[in-house]
Amino acid sequence: MSQVPADLRYTDDHEWIRNGNDGIATVGITDHAQKTLGDIVFFELPSVGKKVEAGDAVGTVESVKAASDLFSPLTGEIVEINTEVADEPEMVNSDPYDMWLFKIRTKSGASSNGLLDAKAYQRLIGE
């Protein structure tokens, strides 16, 4: 069974979002995603300063099994990437909720209506 922390929000694309009090959200991939992908070998992360819309493809995650797009869960601007994950992508397999991928400053008034709470995400993944 996958870990699904109750304090996070989730997307249908298996990303988690931790909202900060400063309007900056932290984004990573879920435990379910890393288990499904298997051993992660590479991340292509978005550029700092890139303006994105919710649902935009912003990068790639590659594993020994497959490659998948990373999507922005929110509208805003990429303000930071986790270079540690880019250098050692396999770290996400051991702790997906500590190993975030990028941070986004959400656009004022941007909606987060499409995000799931923990219970809804557990239903989505069948747990």
Steps between C-alpha positions, in 0.01 A plus 500: 500500500630846407562782744252786452569779753180680601660847504574502124290548186529270197444495125359233269855489357638372835671816617478639852476867596592660831372858522720742687374806686705720268304415181768252393397138448741207508441219247619140484387158383298270723601174661256324266670659197851399603385143576328476161799643313757285677862609530518866398810587298445855369300820550474784253379791714353834387710815475490751784303803384277301264138612507259206489130429487337221701525183292806608297768235448805640683746212505557127484563212739673190364525162664637164394142419385370818334514875451215728611430869477492721808215750505455826683211461743457877532530820298798717588877529470767239575715655774728210600600150392648226715848450352564219749224294333635586155843370607371194690153414361489163676455686833132548408450123521601497867312812616261651243345748745833646612655510154306781334557592134415867458337797669248728336382846603131480433339771294275723706146370474608172338267214576599175666152350450631202301716374785400196704512454875661185643174299512412586139852409387482165683174428313669595171783249554265236634625489860 
